[in-house]
Amino acid sequence: MYGFEHFGMGGWMILIWLVPILLVALVILYGIRGRNGKPERTALDILEARYARGEIDRDEFLKRRADLAE
């Protein structure tokens, strides 16, 4: 019976330490995935999308693409 009481107290101590450690780990994982989870669109991607939608003509597309390549 005496040993069981110590096990019960140890179980609570594990939870007391485990919960904050898990919270910190989740925050770190969220931060890592937030930055690397979804790739950012580059300027060239945006330019190509505008050209595909017809917002800019071919000459303007080529001029801006050349500017980006410099």
N, C-alpha and C positions, 0 to 999 in steps of 0.2 A: 504494500500500500504506500509506503514511504517513497519508493522509487517511481510509482505512478504519478505522484504529485509533482515530482521534479520533471517528468516527461511532459506533463501538461503545461507547466510553466515554460519549459523549453520550446514547446510548440508555439506559444504566444510570442516568445522572443524571436523565433524565426520569422513569424509573420510581421512583427514590428520592423525587422530589418529588411525583409524581402519586399514589402510593398514599396518603400521609397526607392530601393534599388531598381525595381521593375519600372517605376514611373520615370526615373532618370533614363533608363535604357529606351523606353518608348519615346521620350522627348528627343533623344539623340537620333533614333531611327527615323522619326518624323522629319527632323531637320535634314538628314542625309537624303531621304527620298524626295523631300520637297525641292531640293536643289537639282538632283540628278534624275528624278522620276520622269519628268517631261522635258524633252529637249527644247531649248529656246529656238525661235525662228530667227534665221539670219536675215540680214538686209537683202541678200540675194534671193532668199526664199520669198520674202515679201514682194520684191520687185517682180519676180516671175509670176506670182499670184496676181498682181495687178495687171500684168500683160495678158495673162490667160483670161482674166475677166473683161478685158477690153478697155480698161481705164486709161491705159497709155498706148500710144502707137509704137510701131516697130522701131522707128528712128530714136524716139525717146528712150525706149527700152535698151537699145544698143549703146546709146550715149551713157546712160546711167550705169549700165553693166560695166562699161569701160572705166568709168569713174571709180566704181567699187573695186575693180581689179588692181588699181594703182596702189 
